Structures are given as structure tokens and as C-alpha cells.
């Protein structure tokens, strides 16, 4: 079962060297907004803070539409699963 963080506003974070805003985060992936073009298939460390804890998880972009990219996690994060 996929569950998600309950975001009331986008979270600031980083996808590799790209500054991003997380719009949606689940246990398997999410949706990020970004100003710089991030290529489909790019793999990087996604970093963000949730409830004063830093989350780091490797992710890959799977599609891109006008400043938004869908990402999926290429590893499991027990820390993220606990927080959700």
C-alpha cells in the first residue's frame, strides 16, 4: 500500500544540485517542481526536511511536464516510511 506525506504546502529540497519544491511525496516517489530543466531519467539524491528531520533518498525522474517532474525512489527509506 502506498501512503503519502500530508503536505499543506510544497517543501523546499534538493534533487542533486537542483533546487526543487516537493508537491507530493509517497513511499514510492513523488512530484517535484523546479525552475531549471531536469532531464527524464536523471538519478540523484533527493534531500528535504520533514518535521525537523532530514530525509535523503536516491530518486530518478520518470516524466517531465512544464516545470514539474515525477520521481520514483530507487531504494527504500525506512526513515521516510516511519514518518509517513
Biotite code that builds the C-alpha atoms (Angstrom):
import biotite.structure as struc

atoms = struc.array([
    struc.Atom([0.000, 0.000, 0.000], chain_id="A", res_id=1, res_name="UNK", atom_name="CA", element="C"),
    struc.Atom([1.339, 3.423, -0.955], chain_id="A", res_id=2, res_name="UNK", atom_name="CA", element="C"),
    struc.Atom([0.896, 6.158, 1.628], chain_id="A", res_id=3, res_name="UNK", atom_name="CA", element="C"),
    struc.Atom([1.874, 9.815, 1.414], chain_id="A", res_id=4, res_name="UNK", atom_name="CA", element="C"),
    struc.Atom([3.073, 12.719, 3.460], chain_id="A", res_id=5, res_name="UNK", atom_name="CA", element="C"),
    struc.Atom([0.256, 15.154, 4.167], chain_id="A", res_id=6, res_name="UNK", atom_name="CA", element="C"),
    struc.Atom([1.740, 18.378, 2.812], chain_id="A", res_id=7, res_name="UNK", atom_name="CA", element="C"),
    struc.Atom([-0.104, 21.641, 3.374], chain_id="A", res_id=8, res_name="UNK", atom_name="CA", element="C"),
    struc.Atom([2.417, 23.495, 1.188], chain_id="A", res_id=9, res_name="UNK", atom_name="CA", element="C"),
    struc.Atom([5.361, 22.463, -1.015], chain_id="A", res_id=10, res_name="UNK", atom_name="CA", element="C"),
    struc.Atom([8.584, 21.535, 0.782], chain_id="A", res_id=11, res_name="UNK", atom_name="CA", element="C"),
    struc.Atom([11.885, 23.054, -0.308], chain_id="A", res_id=12, res_name="UNK", atom_name="CA", element="C"),
    struc.Atom([14.543, 20.496, -1.135], chain_id="A", res_id=13, res_name="UNK", atom_name="CA", element="C"),
    struc.Atom([17.320, 19.460, -3.491], chain_id="A", res_id=14, res_name="UNK", atom_name="CA", element="C"),
    struc.Atom([17.455, 16.881, -6.261], chain_id="A", res_id=15, res_name="UNK", atom_name="CA", element="C"),
    struc.Atom([21.206, 16.557, -6.697], chain_id="A", res_id=16, res_name="UNK", atom_name="CA", element="C"),
    struc.Atom([22.337, 20.137, -7.387], chain_id="A", res_id=17, res_name="UNK", atom_name="CA", element="C"),
    struc.Atom([18.859, 21.307, -8.478], chain_id="A", res_id=18, res_name="UNK", atom_name="CA", element="C"),
    struc.Atom([16.721, 23.278, -6.006], chain_id="A", res_id=19, res_name="UNK", atom_name="CA", element="C"),
    struc.Atom([13.206, 21.792, -6.015], chain_id="A", res_id=20, res_name="UNK", atom_name="CA", element="C"),
    struc.Atom([9.859, 22.054, -4.269], chain_id="A", res_id=21, res_name="UNK", atom_name="CA", element="C"),
    struc.Atom([8.192, 18.790, -3.308], chain_id="A", res_id=22, res_name="UNK", atom_name="CA", element="C"),
    struc.Atom([4.496, 18.905, -4.079], chain_id="A", res_id=23, res_name="UNK", atom_name="CA", element="C"),
    struc.Atom([3.679, 15.267, -3.311], chain_id="A", res_id=24, res_name="UNK", atom_name="CA", element="C"),
    struc.Atom([5.683, 12.533, -1.570], chain_id="A", res_id=25, res_name="UNK", atom_name="CA", element="C"),
    struc.Atom([4.704, 8.880, -1.160], chain_id="A", res_id=26, res_name="UNK", atom_name="CA", element="C"),
    struc.Atom([6.632, 5.828, -0.026], chain_id="A", res_id=27, res_name="UNK", atom_name="CA", element="C"),
    struc.Atom([7.490, 5.065, -3.687], chain_id="A", res_id=28, res_name="UNK", atom_name="CA", element="C"),
    struc.Atom([8.061, 8.509, -5.245], chain_id="A", res_id=29, res_name="UNK", atom_name="CA", element="C"),
    struc.Atom([6.563, 11.915, -5.693], chain_id="A", res_id=30, res_name="UNK", atom_name="CA", element="C"),
    struc.Atom([6.172, 15.088, -7.703], chain_id="A", res_id=31, res_name="UNK", atom_name="CA", element="C"),
    struc.Atom([8.675, 17.951, -7.715], chain_id="A", res_id=32, res_name="UNK", atom_name="CA", element="C"),
    struc.Atom([8.525, 21.477, -9.121], chain_id="A", res_id=33, res_name="UNK", atom_name="CA", element="C"),
    struc.Atom([11.710, 23.074, -10.424], chain_id="A", res_id=34, res_name="UNK", atom_name="CA", element="C"),
    struc.Atom([12.856, 26.140, -12.347], chain_id="A", res_id=35, res_name="UNK", atom_name="CA", element="C"),
    struc.Atom([15.830, 24.514, -14.107], chain_id="A", res_id=36, res_name="UNK", atom_name="CA", element="C"),
    struc.Atom([15.290, 21.737, -16.655], chain_id="A", res_id=37, res_name="UNK", atom_name="CA", element="C"),
    struc.Atom([15.926, 18.286, -15.176], chain_id="A", res_id=38, res_name="UNK", atom_name="CA", element="C"),
    struc.Atom([16.205, 15.566, -17.815], chain_id="A", res_id=39, res_name="UNK", atom_name="CA", element="C"),
    struc.Atom([13.952, 12.492, -17.727], chain_id="A", res_id=40, res_name="UNK", atom_name="CA", element="C"),
    struc.Atom([15.939, 9.547, -16.397], chain_id="A", res_id=41, res_name="UNK", atom_name="CA", element="C"),
    struc.Atom([18.165, 11.721, -14.196], chain_id="A", res_id=42, res_name="UNK", atom_name="CA", element="C"),
    struc.Atom([19.165, 9.958, -10.978], chain_id="A", res_id=43, res_name="UNK", atom_name="CA", element="C"),
    struc.Atom([20.228, 11.915, -7.889], chain_id="A", res_id=44, res_name="UNK", atom_name="CA", element="C"),
    struc.Atom([19.974, 12.167, -4.139], chain_id="A", res_id=45, res_name="UNK", atom_name="CA", element="C"),
    struc.Atom([16.728, 13.860, -3.090], chain_id="A", res_id=46, res_name="UNK", atom_name="CA", element="C"),
    struc.Atom([17.142, 15.803, 0.151], chain_id="A", res_id=47, res_name="UNK", atom_name="CA", element="C"),
    struc.Atom([14.467, 17.605, 2.167], chain_id="A", res_id=48, res_name="UNK", atom_name="CA", element="C"),
    struc.Atom([13.370, 18.243, 5.733], chain_id="A", res_id=49, res_name="UNK", atom_name="CA", element="C"),
    struc.Atom([10.141, 16.903, 7.199], chain_id="A", res_id=50, res_name="UNK", atom_name="CA", element="C"),
    struc.Atom([9.238, 17.514, 10.851], chain_id="A", res_id=51, res_name="UNK", atom_name="CA", element="C"),
    struc.Atom([12.788, 18.669, 11.637], chain_id="A", res_id=52, res_name="UNK", atom_name="CA", element="C"),
    struc.Atom([14.342, 15.513, 10.198], chain_id="A", res_id=53, res_name="UNK", atom_name="CA", element="C"),
    struc.Atom([16.485, 15.466, 7.077], chain_id="A", res_id=54, res_name="UNK", atom_name="CA", element="C"),
    struc.Atom([15.381, 12.856, 4.559], chain_id="A", res_id=55, res_name="UNK", atom_name="CA", element="C"),
    struc.Atom([17.829, 11.623, 1.915], chain_id="A", res_id=56, res_name="UNK", atom_name="CA", element="C"),
    struc.Atom([16.804, 9.090, -0.705], chain_id="A", res_id=57, res_name="UNK", atom_name="CA", element="C"),
    struc.Atom([18.009, 8.270, -4.206], chain_id="A", res_id=58, res_name="UNK", atom_name="CA", element="C"),
    struc.Atom([15.387, 9.074, -6.833], chain_id="A", res_id=59, res_name="UNK", atom_name="CA", element="C"),
    struc.Atom([15.026, 9.092, -10.609], chain_id="A", res_id=60, res_name="UNK", atom_name="CA", element="C"),
    struc.Atom([12.869, 11.324, -12.784], chain_id="A", res_id=61, res_name="UNK", atom_name="CA", element="C"),
    struc.Atom([10.322, 9.389, -14.831], chain_id="A", res_id=62, res_name="UNK", atom_name="CA", element="C"),
    struc.Atom([8.461, 12.146, -16.691], chain_id="A", res_id=63, res_name="UNK", atom_name="CA", element="C"),
    struc.Atom([8.522, 15.908, -17.079], chain_id="A", res_id=64, res_name="UNK", atom_name="CA", element="C"),
    struc.Atom([5.742, 18.406, -17.828], chain_id="A", res_id=65, res_name="UNK", atom_name="CA", element="C"),
    struc.Atom([6.358, 22.193, -17.754], chain_id="A", res_id=66, res_name="UNK", atom_name="CA", element="C"),
    struc.Atom([8.406, 22.702, -14.592], chain_id="A", res_id=67, res_name="UNK", atom_name="CA", element="C"),
    struc.Atom([7.236, 19.546, -12.825], chain_id="A", res_id=68, res_name="UNK", atom_name="CA", element="C"),
    struc.Atom([8.802, 16.109, -12.763], chain_id="A", res_id=69, res_name="UNK", atom_name="CA", element="C"),
    struc.Atom([7.520, 12.825, -11.442], chain_id="A", res_id=70, res_name="UNK", atom_name="CA", element="C"),
    struc.Atom([10.140, 10.923, -9.492], chain_id="A", res_id=71, res_name="UNK", atom_name="CA", element="C"),
    struc.Atom([10.348, 7.388, -8.205], chain_id="A", res_id=72, res_name="UNK", atom_name="CA", element="C"),
    struc.Atom([12.604, 6.184, -5.442], chain_id="A", res_id=73, res_name="UNK", atom_name="CA", element="C"),
    struc.Atom([15.217, 3.608, -6.442], chain_id="A", res_id=74, res_name="UNK", atom_name="CA", element="C"),
    struc.Atom([15.683, 2.497, -2.845], chain_id="A", res_id=75, res_name="UNK", atom_name="CA", element="C"),
    struc.Atom([13.501, 2.090, 0.228], chain_id="A", res_id=76, res_name="UNK", atom_name="CA", element="C"),
    struc.Atom([13.788, 4.521, 3.093], chain_id="A", res_id=77, res_name="UNK", atom_name="CA", element="C"),
    struc.Atom([12.763, 3.143, 6.458], chain_id="A", res_id=78, res_name="UNK", atom_name="CA", element="C"),
    struc.Atom([13.072, 6.670, 7.869], chain_id="A", res_id=79, res_name="UNK", atom_name="CA", element="C"),
    struc.Atom([10.562, 8.022, 5.316], chain_id="A", res_id=80, res_name="UNK", atom_name="CA", element="C"),
    struc.Atom([8.206, 5.106, 5.872], chain_id="A", res_id=81, res_name="UNK", atom_name="CA", element="C"),
    struc.Atom([8.263, 5.747, 9.640], chain_id="A", res_id=82, res_name="UNK", atom_name="CA", element="C"),
    struc.Atom([7.453, 9.429, 9.146], chain_id="A", res_id=83, res_name="UNK", atom_name="CA", element="C"),
    struc.Atom([4.541, 8.690, 6.833], chain_id="A", res_id=84, res_name="UNK", atom_name="CA", element="C"),
])
